[in-house]
Amino acid sequence: MAYRQGNLVPSQPETQVFFVDDFLHTSTTSSSGQAMKNDLFGGGGQDFANFQSSDHPGVFSYFLTTNGGGANSYYTYDQSTSPTYYIGGGESRYVFISLMTPLSTATDAYVMRIGLGDTYTSDFTNGVYFEYTDTGASPNWLIKTANGGVRTSQNSGVAASTTWTKFEIVVNANATSVSYYINDVQVANSPITTNIPATTTGMIPMWQWNKTAGNSQIDNARDYFSYTKYLSARRY
């Protein structure tokens, strides 16, 4: 079964792709199948116990303590770092559920990017994604596209929070429009129709999280990821 426009519909593998990960497993830092891969560095770590609850089973939680540290989670087909997800060829949807605490400040600042991208420590060269960082003046999530290092960035009008949040990115069939939703509501300035990556450009679904100031501990929990694609043509 798969979801389309909020409705449960029968899954048809000839014309649909549906992948969901509720994190009811261990993660990996090596190449071993389809499990989510971690990239932890510079004071970044993982704590499986934090943020688990009866209504949030299978949570991966991470912490950063050092300026320059990072904790990334991402998927590729072979668990390498090769970008292997493509847009176009049918409508595609990417859903991430996440929580971060405390929020970024001038004293303890960080950058969080959630969506499709192609780098691990800096802004994406190619991507469709949400971005948050705040040093005291910009508390809202941004919605962004990037194509060959040229980016479009728009203010979503939605302030970051320390509660569980659903992020959804919908790319239309021809990859000419990208829509962004937070908690099932389309945000301001969505969709974006400029600087969308080419359909031949591979990307990776990921949380990219990097600390840019301060040495106090900050936390991020990741509860769920799903990928749905409705192929424009049958596989055969």
C-alpha positions in Angstrom: 0.0 0.0 0.0 1.1 3.6 -0.6 -0.2 7.1 0.1 -1.2 9.6 -2.6 -2.6 13.0 -1.8 -3.5 11.7 1.7 -5.3 8.6 0.5 -4.2 5.0 0.9 -4.0 3.3 -2.5 -2.8 -0.2 -3.6 0.9 -0.3 -4.4 1.6 -1.3 -8.0 5.4 -2.0 -8.4 5.2 -1.7 -12.1 4.4 2.0 -11.8 5.1 3.0 -8.2 8.0 3.0 -5.8 7.4 3.1 -2.0 10.1 2.9 0.7 9.6 3.6 4.3 12.0 3.4 7.3 10.7 3.8 10.8 14.2 3.2 12.3 13.2 0.0 14.0 16.8 -1.2 13.5 20.4 -0.2 14.1 22.0 2.4 11.8 25.4 1.9 10.2 28.6 3.8 9.5 29.7 1.3 6.9 28.5 -0.2 3.6 25.9 -2.8 4.5 22.6 -2.8 2.6 19.9 -0.2 2.7 20.0 0.8 6.4 20.4 4.4 7.0 24.1 5.4 7.1 25.6 7.8 9.6 28.4 10.3 9.2 29.5 11.5 12.7 32.5 13.8 13.2 34.0 16.5 15.4 32.0 15.8 18.6 28.9 14.4 16.9 27.4 11.3 18.5 24.4 9.0 18.6 22.2 8.1 21.6 19.5 5.5 20.9 17.6 6.0 24.2 16.7 9.7 23.9 13.3 10.7 22.6 11.9 7.2 22.3 8.2 7.1 23.4 5.0 5.0 22.8 3.9 7.4 20.0 7.4 7.7 18.4 8.8 4.2 18.1 12.1 3.6 16.3 13.8 7.0 16.9 17.4 7.7 16.1 18.8 10.6 18.2 22.0 12.5 17.8 23.9 15.2 19.6 26.6 17.8 18.8 28.9 19.3 21.4 31.7 21.0 19.5 31.9 23.8 17.0 32.6 22.2 13.7 30.9 18.9 14.6 28.3 17.2 12.5 25.9 14.3 12.5 24.5 13.4 9.1 22.1 10.6 8.1 21.5 9.5 4.5 20.4 6.8 2.1 22.0 5.4 -1.0 21.1 2.2 -2.8 24.5 0.6 -2.0 25.3 2.5 1.2 28.2 4.3 -0.5 28.3 8.1 -0.7 27.3 8.1 -4.4 24.2 10.2 -5.1 21.7 7.6 -6.5 18.2 9.2 -6.2 16.8 11.0 -9.2 13.8 13.4 -9.7 11.7 13.5 -12.8 10.1 10.5 -14.6 7.1 10.8 -12.3 5.9 12.6 -9.2 8.1 11.9 -6.2 7.5 12.6 -2.5 10.0 12.6 0.4 8.8 12.8 4.0 11.0 13.3 7.1 9.9 13.6 10.7 12.3 15.2 13.1 12.8 17.1 16.3 15.6 19.4 17.4 16.4 21.0 20.7 17.4 23.6 21.7 17.0 26.0 18.8 20.0 27.6 17.2 21.3 30.8 18.7 24.2 33.2 18.2 26.0 31.5 21.0 25.3 27.9 20.0 24.5 28.0 16.3 24.0 25.2 13.9 22.7 24.5 10.3 20.1 21.8 9.6 19.3 20.8 6.1 16.6 18.2 5.4 15.8 16.9 1.9 17.7 15.8 -1.1 21.3 16.9 -1.5 24.8 15.9 -2.5 27.3 17.2 0.1 27.9 16.5 3.8 29.4 19.6 5.4 28.3 22.6 3.3 25.3 23.9 1.4 24.2 21.6 -1.4 25.5 22.0 -5.0 22.4 20.2 -6.2 19.4 19.7 -4.0 15.7 20.3 -3.0 15.5 20.8 0.7 14.6 22.7 3.9 17.2 24.7 5.7 17.3 26.2 9.2 19.9 28.3 11.0 19.4 31.1 13.4 21.9 33.5 15.0 19.2 35.7 16.4 17.5 37.2 13.3 16.2 34.4 11.1 14.1 31.9 13.0 12.1 30.5 10.0 12.7 27.5 7.9 13.9 28.3 4.4 12.9 26.2 1.3 15.6 25.8 -1.3 16.6 24.4 -4.6 20.2 24.1 -6.0 21.4 23.3 -9.5 25.1 23.3 -10.2 25.7 25.6 -7.2 23.1 28.2 -8.2 20.4 28.3 -5.5 16.9 29.6 -5.0 16.1 30.3 -1.3 12.7 31.4 0.0 11.3 32.1 3.5 8.7 29.5 4.4 7.0 31.7 6.9 7.2 28.8 9.4 9.3 29.3 12.5 11.5 26.4 13.7 10.3 24.7 16.9 11.4 22.1 19.4 8.5 19.8 18.8 8.1 16.9 16.4 7.7 18.3 12.8 6.8 16.7 9.5 8.7 17.9 6.4 7.5 16.9 3.0 8.9 17.7 -0.4 6.9 17.0 -3.6 8.6 17.1 -7.0 6.3 17.1 -10.0 6.5 14.5 -12.7 8.7 16.6 -15.1 10.9 18.0 -12.2 9.9 21.6 -13.1 8.2 22.4 -9.8 9.0 21.6 -6.1 6.4 22.0 -3.4 7.2 22.1 0.3 4.9 21.2 3.3 5.4 21.4 7.0 3.0 19.4 9.1 0.8 18.8 6.0 0.4 22.5 5.2 2.1 24.0 2.1 4.4 26.8 3.2 4.7 30.3 1.9 6.5 30.8 -1.4 5.9 27.2 -2.4 6.3 25.8 -5.0 9.7 26.8 -6.3 10.2 26.6 -10.1 13.8 27.8 -10.5 17.3 26.2 -10.0 15.8 22.6 -9.8 18.4 19.9 -10.4 18.5 18.1 -13.7 16.8 14.8 -14.0 20.2 13.2 -14.7 21.7 14.5 -11.4 21.8 12.0 -8.6 21.1 13.1 -5.0 20.8 11.6 -1.6 17.9 11.9 0.9 19.5 13.2 4.1 19.6 15.1 7.3 22.7 17.3 7.2 23.4 18.8 10.6 26.5 20.9 11.4 27.4 23.0 14.4 28.9 26.4 13.5 29.3 28.1 17.0 29.5 27.1 20.6 30.3 24.0 22.6 27.0 23.3 24.5 25.2 20.1 23.7 22.3 20.2 21.1 20.1 17.3 20.1 18.3 16.1 17.1 15.9 13.2 16.8 14.9 11.5 13.6 11.7 9.4 13.6 10.7 8.5 10.1 11.6 8.7 6.4 9.6 7.7 3.4 10.0 7.9 -0.4 7.2 7.5 -2.9 7.4 7.8 -6.7 4.6 7.4 -9.2 6.4 6.5 -12.4 5.2 8.3 -15.6 5.6 5.1 -17.6 5.6 1.4 -16.7 8.9 -0.3 -16.1 8.3 -2.5 -19.2 
